[in-house]
Amino acid sequence: MYDLGDIVEMKKPHACQTNRWQIIRMGADIKIKCENCGHIVMMTRSDFNRKMKKILVKKIKETE
């Protein structure tokens, strides 16, 4: 399962020809940011689940 800060790959590449997106907000909607050009896209959780291909990098949880 994905979490805030993870890097994911979507099924279709962005117009800047990269396919790496970072999850920057999670809730009823999910906001992702293109790793190459910085473009931000917001979509519903159901749209995100349908369009996401795989998780590339899991964010490392910091422990106290």
Backbone hydrogen bonds in HBPLUS format (Angstrom, degrees):
<---DONOR---> <-ACCEPTOR-->    atom                        ^
c    i                          cat <-CA-CA->   ^        H-A-AA   ^      H-
h    n   atom  resd res      DA  || num        DHA   H-A  angle D-A-AA Bond
n    s   type  num  typ     dist DA aas  dist angle  dist       angle   num
A0006-ASP N   A0003-ASP O   3.20 MM   3  5.80 163.1  2.23 137.4 138.2     1
A0005-GLY N   A0023-ILE O   2.93 MM  18  5.13 152.5  2.00 136.7 145.3     2
A0023-ILE N   A0006-ASP O   3.00 MM  17  5.69 160.0  2.04 162.1 168.6     3
A0007-ILE N   A0057-VAL O   2.94 MM  50  4.99 166.6  1.96 148.5 153.0     4
A0056-LEU N   A0007-ILE O   2.78 MM  49  5.52 147.3  1.89 143.2 153.5     5
A0057-VAL N   A0007-ILE O   3.16 MM  50  4.99 162.6  2.19 133.7 137.8     6
A0008-VAL N   A0021-TRP O   2.72 MM  13  5.31 159.3  1.76 159.2 163.3     7
A0021-TRP N   A0008-VAL O   2.98 MM  13  5.31 162.6  2.01 155.6 160.2     8
A0009-GLU N   A0054-LYS O   2.81 MM  45  5.38 165.6  1.83 168.2 170.0     9
A0053-LYS N   A0009-GLU O   2.75 MM  44  5.51 161.0  1.79 148.6 153.3    10
A0054-LYS N   A0009-GLU O   3.27 MM  45  5.38 154.8  2.34 134.7 141.1    11
A0011-LYS N   A0051-LYS O   2.88 MM  40  5.69 154.9  1.94 171.8 177.6    12
A0014-HIS N   A0018-THR O   3.01 MM   4  5.74 166.3  2.03 168.9 165.0    13
A0017-GLN N   A0014-HIS O   2.93 MM   3  5.41 152.9  2.00 123.1 124.8    14
A0035-GLU N   A0020-ARG O   2.94 MM  15  5.59 167.2  1.96 158.9 154.7    15
A0022-GLN N   A0033-LYS O   2.89 MM  11  5.21 162.1  1.92 145.9 148.9    16
A0033-LYS N   A0022-GLN O   2.86 MM  11  5.21 152.9  1.93 143.0 151.8    17
A0024-ILE N   A0031-LYS O   2.87 MM   7  5.66 161.4  1.91 152.1 158.0    18
A0031-LYS N   A0025-ARG O   3.00 MM   6  4.90 161.4  2.03 130.8 136.2    19
A0045-ARG N   A0028-ALA O   3.24 MM  17  6.04 146.6  2.35 159.0 149.7    20
A0030-ILE N   A0043-MET O   2.75 MM  13  5.53 170.6  1.76 173.3 174.5    21
A0043-MET N   A0030-ILE O   2.95 MM  13  5.53 163.4  1.98 153.2 157.3    22
A0032-ILE N   A0041-VAL O   2.83 MM   9  5.42 164.1  1.86 163.1 165.8    23
A0041-VAL N   A0032-ILE O   2.87 MM   9  5.42 163.7  1.90 160.1 165.7    24
A0034-CYS N   A0039-HIS O   2.81 MM   5  5.23 166.5  1.83 154.5 158.3    25
A0038-GLY N   A0034-CYS O   3.09 MM   4  4.80 135.7  2.30 118.4 129.1    26
A0048-PHE N   A0044-THR O   2.93 MM   4  6.22 162.3  1.97 155.0 160.3    27
A0049-ASN N   A0045-ARG O   2.90 MM   4  6.11 162.4  1.93 151.1 155.4    28
A0050-ARG N   A0046-SER O   3.12 MM   4  6.27 147.3  2.23 139.5 147.8    29
A0051-LYS N   A0047-ASP O   2.92 MM   4  6.11 148.1  2.02 149.7 158.7    30
A0052-MET N   A0048-PHE O   2.87 MM   4  5.81 140.3  2.03 155.9 162.4    31
